[in-house]
Amino acid sequence: QGLTELNVLLAIALLIGGLFCNVPNWSVQTLVIMGSAAGQAFVLLFLTRYALCFAYPQRVGTITGGLVAFMGVFVLPLLLLSFYTIAVTHSYVFPTMASSWLGAT
């Protein structure tokens, strides 16, 4: 149904960010940004595909909206922790690597 393939693509996109975010090279950073953008697209595509596979036809929009809202509430504490870590350490590398590895596993 495509969900497994989307999970693999999402894991690859997240691993790109986790592996290469600390490399000080513009070309590599461009690859990291492309991986991050692809990861965001894959998450929304996964949620929509999941809703299409398992929701009643008249409830696809409601289920997709609910899943997106749940993910937003779930990720908010992690984002705040990442922002705090960046403010304290003055480096984005550890939060980026940690969230990439967490998401990819």
N, C-alpha and C positions, 0 to 999 in steps of 0.2 A: 503494500500500500504506500510505500515511499517514506514511511516514518523512520525506518532503520537507516536508509541512505541519508536522510536529512540529519540524523544524529551523528553519523560519521563525518559528514561535511562540516557540521558545527564544531565537532571535536577538533578537526584539522584546522579550522579557522582560529579557534581558541589557542591551539598549540603553537601556531605561528606567532601569535602575540606573546605567549608565555616564553617561548624560546628566544625570540629575537628582540624583545623590547629594550634590552640594555645595550644593544650594539650601536655605537655612535657613528652611524653611516646613514646618509640621507636616502640612499636606495633601499637599504634594509628597513628603515623607518616607513618608507612608502609601502613596502610589502606588509608591514605590521598594521598600518592604517587600513590597507585593503582587506586584510584578514579580519580586522575588527568590524569594518562595514559589512563584510560578507556574513560575519557571525550574527550581527543584528538582524540582517535580512533573513537568515536561516531560522532564527528564533521565531520571528513573526510568521514565517512560512510554515514552520512546524506547528505553531499554535492553530493557525488556520486549517492546515491539513488535518490535525487531530480533531478539530471541531467538525470538519466535513465528514470524517470517517465515523464518528461516534455520536453526533448530535442528531436530533430529529431535524428534518429539512427546514421547518419553520422556526427553528431555534438556533441556527448556525451563528447568526450575528450576536445573539445574546450570549451564547457559550464562548465565542471568540472574545467578546468584550469582557466577560467575567474572567477568562483565563489571563488576558492582558492586565486587567486590574489586579488580580491576585499576584501575578509576577511582579508588578510594580510595587505592591505593598511588601512582598517578600524580599525584594532586592534593596529596598530603601535603607534598612539598617546596615547592610553590607556597603552600600555607597557612602553612607555617612562615616563608617569606620575607615573606608579608603580615603575619604577627604581628610579626616583627622590625621591619618598616618602620613599623608603627603604633606600636610601643614607642619607636622612635628619633625619629620625626617628630611624635608625639602627634596624629596625624591619620589618619583612616580613608579620606579622600577618594581619595588617589592609588592605594592598593591596590585599592579598590573599582572605580575607573574603569579601571585597567589590566586587572584580571581580567574585567571586563564586556566591554571591547573585545576582549580576547584570545578570550574565549568566543564572542562574536558574529561574529567573522570566520572 
